[in-house]
């Protein structure tokens, strides 16, 4: 079946906007779509008219609109994994004192679909709907090590601790498979440490990952084994719940 060109271009714009944290200009859109600036302007203006894009008049750059957030919430609320994980995320937060997160793979990245915040004054939150790299986050590395997610083509450097060699990353993923959990030791955000495990369905397939994030001052090397044991235990319990609620 042939695609409707204008609709396809509109969807491509949404994908481009989702990847552009600093927004995207009309000129950049036109270049990415292979159209003239007038056509790009009409396409993105139509998306803005319906709330799927927003224009910053001071910079004349476009961002995703609030209607996308509304649609995302509708999808997230229907995800069976998200519903099944709620009590386990709460348990994870209460037992560790850190923010607990749930994520799934999406578009070559890790998508945060739920979290339970820690009551601590100093805590590490991840907004639901955020998409982060796979290779330098604990949730992402858990998906890479145990799931069918492909290695990223490029390993972007975020901090001095980021692994940006594919060979080193593959060795690291093998270590994760042996220990049963993944750790982000200030590899994505300076001062932030995370621990995560995979979540399996009844087929033994990885459907997501869950874990905790906290300041490096609390998630220390000395306390890592105890925290990791809790994350592994709760992660296994969630997998068992998913297995029996298919």
Buried (B, 14 or more C-beta within 10 A) or exposed (E): EEEEEEEEBBEBBBEBBBEBEEBBBBEBBBEBBEBEEEBBBEBBEBBBEEBBBBBEEEEEBBBBBEBBEEEBEEEBEEBEBBEBBEBBBEBBBEBBBBBBBBBBBEEEBBBBBBBBBBEBEEBBEBEBBBBBBBBBBBBBBBBBBBBEBEBBEEBEEBBEEBBBEBEEBEEBBEEBEEEBBBBBBBBBBEEBBBBBBBBBBEEEEBBBBBBBBBBBEBBEEEEBEEBBEBBBBBBBBBBEBBEEEE
